[in-house]
Amino acid sequence: MTDGKRRILVTGATRGLGLEIARAFAREGATVALNGRDRDLLESHAAQLRDEGLAASALPGDLSADAEGIVRQAAETLGGLDAVVHAASLRDRRPTEALDGAAFAALLDVNLTAAYRLARAALPLLRQSAAGRLIFVTSIAARIARAPDAAYTASKGGLEALTRSLAVEFGSDNLTVNAIAPGWFVTDPNRAMAEDARVQAYVDVRIPLRRWGRPEELAPAALFLASPAASFVNGITLTVDGGMSAQM
């Protein structure tokens, strides 16, 4: 590690959950590279963190086009990698009849294939860390479904399976692979839903805490899985959903 700081790559850090995870790592003293497709937003977020005296850099790029190049650039920028948090994701809520094979494949490419390519590129670098960590941000949709969302649900189910498989394959290399499954969090894509009284009535019944999650409430799960406290935690999916998936 450089100057004792953990070196972290966070994908999907342009906004929402990924951004809050990147902020949390930087505020805990890590050196963080923020990845996403919007260069201007990433530069702005990284600059704000640097204004706080924190170590952060923008690493714009499209994972579905060049996951390997992004990992390589992150390692060069940070001087190696100790953890990768993959929070980038795509959603398409069209019904199955309206979602053709090409659209399904495109979503799968972003949500699952790009995650595999990212992992394949990062794992040799994480092996070199004293305690390498790979963390996928998946979804409670991996295990419970709500129509119409077949493509997203399938992709997140695959991501959880990939988590388990990589954890088994690479555990002997002193690195862990885990996932975080968020429930309903208020982010830009679903802000209108969160402000809809009819949706809130559903939340009151369906989520025991009777509210949406805040993005900053997910970040501690990533901090834990990347920390020494989670040194024997491997191959699990940590659910953070206010109890939604626990309730019948």
Residue pairs with C-beta under 8 A, 6 or more apart in sequence:
1 7
1 80
1 82
1 129
1 130
2 31
2 78
2 79
2 80
5 29
5 30
5 31
5 55
6 25
6 29
6 30
6 31
6 82
6 83
6 226
7 30
7 31
7 33
7 78
7 79
7 80
7 81
7 82
7 83
8 22
8 25
8 30
8 31
8 32
8 33
8 78
8 81
8 82
8 83
8 84
8 85
8 226
9 32
9 33
9 35
9 59
9 70
9 71
9 74
9 78
9 81
9 83
9 84
9 85
9 122
10 18
10 21
10 22
10 25
10 32
10 33
10 34
10 35
10 84
10 85
10 87
11 18
11 35
11 36
11 63
11 70
11 84
11 85
11 86
11 87
11 88
11 118
12 18
12 35
12 36
12 86
12 87
12 88
12 89
12 137
13 19
13 21
13 22
13 34
13 35
13 36
13 42
13 45
13 87
14 34
14 36
14 37
14 38
14 41
14 42
14 45
15 36
15 41
15 187
15 188
16 185
16 187
16 188
16 189
16 215
17 87
17 137
17 182
17 185
17 187
17 215
17 218
18 36
18 85
18 87
18 88
18 137
19 34
19 45
19 215
20 215
20 216
20 218
20 219
21 85
21 87
21 137
21 218
21 219
21 222
22 32
22 34
22 45
22 49
22 56
22 85
23 45
23 49
23 216
23 219
24 216
24 219
24 220
24 222
24 223
25 32
25 85
25 219
25 222
25 223
25 226
26 32
26 49
26 52
26 54
26 55
26 56
27 52
27 54
28 223
30 55
30 83
31 55
31 56
31 78
32 49
32 54
32 55
32 56
32 57
33 56
33 57
33 58
33 59
33 74
33 77
33 78
34 42
34 45
34 46
34 56
34 57
34 58
34 59
35 42
35 59
35 60
35 61
35 63
35 70
35 74
35 88
36 42
36 60
36 88
37 60
37 61
37 62
38 60
39 58
39 60
42 58
42 59
42 60
43 58
45 56
45 58
46 56
46 57
46 58
49 55
49 56
50 56
57 77
57 78
59 70
59 73
59 74
59 77
61 69
61 70
61 73
63 70
63 88
63 110
63 114
63 117
63 118
64 109
64 110
64 113
64 114
67 114
67 117
67 118
67 121
68 117
68 120
68 121
70 118
71 81
71 84
71 118
71 121
71 122
71 125
72 121
74 81
74 84
75 81
75 125
80 125
80 128
80 129
81 122
81 125
81 126
81 128
81 129
81 132
82 126
82 129
82 130
82 131
82 132
82 133
82 226
83 126
83 129
83 132
83 133
83 134
83 135
83 226
84 118
84 119
84 122
84 126
84 133
84 134
84 135
85 135
85 137
85 222
85 226
86 115
86 118
86 119
86 134
86 135
86 136
86 137
87 137
88 110
88 114
89 110
89 111
89 137
89 139
90 106
90 107
90 110
90 111
90 152
91 107
91 149
91 152
91 189
92 99
92 103
92 107
92 151
92 152
93 148
93 149
93 152
94 103
94 148
95 147
95 148
96 148
96 150
99 150
99 151
103 151
104 151
107 151
107 152
107 155
108 151
108 154
108 155
108 158
111 152
111 155
111 156
111 158
111 159
112 155
112 158
112 159
112 162
115 136
115 159
115 162
116 162
119 134
119 162
119 166
119 177
122 134
123 132
123 134
123 166
123 170
123 173
123 175
125 132
126 132
126 133
126 134
126 175
127 170
127 173
127 174
127 175
129 175
130 174
131 174
131 175
131 228
131 231
132 173
132 174
132 175
132 176
133 175
133 176
133 178
133 225
133 226
133 230
134 166
134 175
134 176
134 177
134 178
135 177
135 178
135 179
135 180
135 222
135 225
135 226
136 159
136 160
136 162
136 163
136 177
136 178
136 179
136 180
137 179
137 180
137 182
137 218
137 222
138 156
138 159
138 160
138 163
138 179
138 180
138 181
138 237
139 152
139 156
139 181
139 182
140 181
140 182
140 183
140 239
140 241
140 244
140 245
141 149
141 152
141 153
141 156
141 157
142 153
142 156
142 157
142 159
142 160
142 181
142 237
143 157
143 160
143 181
143 245
144 245
145 153
159 179
160 179
160 181
160 237
163 177
163 178
163 179
163 235
163 237
164 235
166 177
167 176
167 177
167 178
167 234
167 235
168 235
170 177
171 177
171 234
171 235
176 225
176 230
176 231
176 233
176 234
176 235
177 234
177 235
178 225
178 230
178 233
178 234
178 235
178 236
178 237
178 238
179 236
179 237
179 238
180 218
180 221
180 222
180 225
180 237
180 238
180 239
180 240
181 237
181 238
181 239
181 240
181 241
181 245
182 213
182 218
182 240
182 241
183 207
183 213
183 239
183 240
183 241
183 242
183 244
183 245
184 190
184 194
184 203
184 207
184 212
184 213
184 241
184 242
184 244
185 212
185 213
185 214
185 215
185 217
185 218
186 194
186 212
186 213
186 214
186 215
187 215
193 199
194 200
194 212
203 210
203 211
203 212
204 210
206 244
206 247
207 241
207 242
207 243
207 244
207 247
208 242
208 243
208 244
208 246
208 247
209 242
209 243
211 242
213 240
213 241
213 242
217 240
218 240
221 238
221 240
224 230
224 238
225 233
225 238
239 245
